Amino acid sequence: MVRSKLLFAVAVVLGSSAMILGTVPAARAADPPKCEPDKLAAKYPGLAGKKIIIGQDGESPPYSFRDPKDFNTIIGADADMVRAAFKCIGGQFEFKLGGWSGLLPAVIAGQADVMWDNLYFTTERAKQVDYVVYMIAGTGALVKKGNPKKITGMDSTCGLTATAGLGTVEEAAFRDQSEKCKAAGKAVINIMTYPDIPAGTRLIQNDRADILLSDLAMVDQLSANNPTVFERGFKVISDFKIGVAMKKGNEDLLKAIADALTVLQADGTQKKIYEQYKLDPALILPIAIQR
Amino acid sequence: MKGRLALFIGPLCLVLFLLGCDNRSGGQGGATLSQLAGGGSPVGEGQAGWLGELLSYVVLPFLLEGALLAVQISALAMVGGVFLGLGLALMRLSSHAPIRAAAWIYIWFVRGTPQLLQLVFLYDALPGIGIKLDTFTTAVIGFALNEAAFSAEIIRGGILSVNRNQTVAAASLGMGSLLALRRIILPQAMRAILPGMANDTIGMIKGTSIASVIFVNELTFRSQQIVGQNFKFFTVFAAAGIIYLILTSAISLAQTALERRFNHELEPSAGGASSWKRFLGWGSSWLPGRVAAKAALPAAVGASPVLAASRPETAAERSAHGLLWRKHLLAANAQEADEEGRPFVVCYNVCKSYGGREVLRNLDLTVKRGEVVTIIGPSGSGKSTLLRLINHLEHVDWGDIKVDGQYVGYEKDGATMRPIRDLAKARADARIGMVFQHFNLFNHLTAVQNISEAPVQVYREDPKKAHKLALSLLASVGLGRHADHLPHRLSGGQQQRVAIARALAISPRLMLFDEPTSALDAELVGEVLAVIRRLAETGMTMIVVTHEIRFAREVADRVVFMDEGSIVEQGTPAEVLDNPKEERTQRFLRMVEREETVADA
């Protein structure tokens, strides 16, 4: 899921200097990392006595959303991973909830320390933030129950009405496909964009659009929760990586999160959490720091 | 009929739509509200189900906390925004170009850029220069700065909607510009300002939702989070809508109440029941005139017996009353009695132009203490301008004007007169009363408040004493029973008499009348002239610009005929009016005579 780049672009203009792009495998010392919350100050001196602010949006199930039993609690695959990671790191953290598009600018400005909310890795973003990647992005197509337009892949969307989040890679994918349809002498795709995913699902529900393209897990959960209304038309596993982002220069924080995630991946916690939220464990990516 | 039908059909459609939606989404999975509420009462199928769900969202503390946050941010931002906006509005109205430009640029920039970007800038760019504001503070400051730009224009519009003659009248009473703004202009501007402000407040309460990009978890963002989690957009958003509607209804009610408060066409409720009494025609105003006048008389005798007397006076009475008059209203210059006849107003070589057009050229005029001078002449001869120069409502270009040996708000710099900074105080100290052609009463104040305003606000007199004086002055101009009436309830003649009483309340040493009867219907002229005539009999120094030749003949010690910015001829009424030497005077008098004959016929 990639949302509006507008604010991000603003942040780029306002923000710090560009830095070199590069991929470095998670630092592995002689020994594999361990959970030693007591040794926080010794292992990551930069984090000692500091409360880490985690930016999430709280409206993106199954990654970050309000607990139906208690609206004051944030749950979801990303939220639970944060808790598990900080249990491993030691030290304090706090969720700060805001509109998704405001999260990355806040991290770059220092108003939040970490954006941990289903953020795709792009080279553009990596000029400002460092990532710890942990997952591969999957894309799912949400269609009306019974798949009345028989949509089985991108090539069967010519001439249809399609919807995707404004400024997302999914929107771009539809535009690409539309050009292909045109080149092949078929009708173009009528593309509608939505501001948030519930708004998009209403387009499908009310027959205003034939296909919605979004994050695979979201599409799966939507069709699982509304089996009489929706179903999944098709899925695509993309090559987009998803990671935790923090401002460049926070080496201790970067290392701490990378270490913790490495442990959580190795001991099966990540898989357990993903299964709990019906995320496909096949999407799990070996932990790596990416700059 | 049509309107009523629409009123009925509107909600019906909404209800039907809600029902339809509920049926469609009824089988949807995810958490039901009974689960959300942690068990609670079992929610049945159908109508009761969605209605109960809707209502339980309306009272959900999670959403109400978001609403409270929106209200807190809006309230603080509105207060800050309105004060900043007032400042910007005044800057926009300033006579200094750089100040105007600064305000204009601020408003241009803030109105012209998206508020979302302003908030993100405050929140995410200021940390770059070491200013790290928290979410709530950023939202309050961001919305206040934005509101300032919009409210500045609303307030400026309100100020401009108040007639300029209100400012002029306030200045003539010695009120400084800030005092006039606070007491006279803004209260009247409020009527024009309030609807726009209520719009802005409502817009802001709803608009706080854009602050979710800077982590403000207000109502819309919270409802989106619930929808993001259970996809029951209709009940959740409808509940949010109801909460917003309740909040905005409260603002609408406040708007109505405030508009009533600042509606100067409604009689003020001096004391609860009295406004109702007035409304129903009871109370003092209902009393037949004579009874009320009698009731008011004793008070009038105490303060200004001369004006209260209605029968013609003997010469002895006149001088006795003249002394009494001075004792009560001219307390500031008790020594004057023996100075009668000495020059009081001296205009020497006065020049004034407006945009290159000469209005007064090298005019000389001397008015002695206790003298009544009437100025006659065709329109555009500079008569009114001369009066406005004497009490320094406008600056002279060249020449000298002294009142009682003093410059009014000038300092002499070589040959030129330079206006001093505290002009209002100079005007107040000069105690020059002025009566305008169009009365210029303060529209939002009752007759008695109009009169006591300057004594209390400018001369810092005891409000009770000033009120008593105002009542007796009103009685003396024959309006004792109209004390609590607003100007719009009074006839033109009555308004002008209130205006005279208002000018007298500052204990003037000089009275200026600028065509006091020109705006009146013929049958109302007499009552105003009678008051001026009685005032003249007290020995007050007066300059009266008038078109009433008969009146001039009767009341004036000296008549001045002006044409094209200079004095053509002056002398006793017998000299100027009956045996004019100058051809221009003769021509003017013939013309006026013809008009009067026509009017009489």
Interface residues (C-beta under 8 A of the other chain):
Chain A: L7 V10 A11 L14 G15 G55 G58 E59 S60 P61 F65 R66 P68 K69 F71 N72 K96 L97 G98 G99 S101 G102 P105 A106 I108 A109 G110 Q111 A112 D196 I197 P198 T201 R202 Q205 L222 A224 N225 N226 P227 T228 V229
Chain B: R24 S25 G27 Q28 G29 G30 A31 Q35 L36 G38 L60 F62 L116 L117 V120 F121 Y123 D124 A125 P127 G128 K132 T135 S212 V213 I214 F215 V216 N217 F221 R222 Q224 Q225 I226 V227 G228 Q229 N230 F231 F233
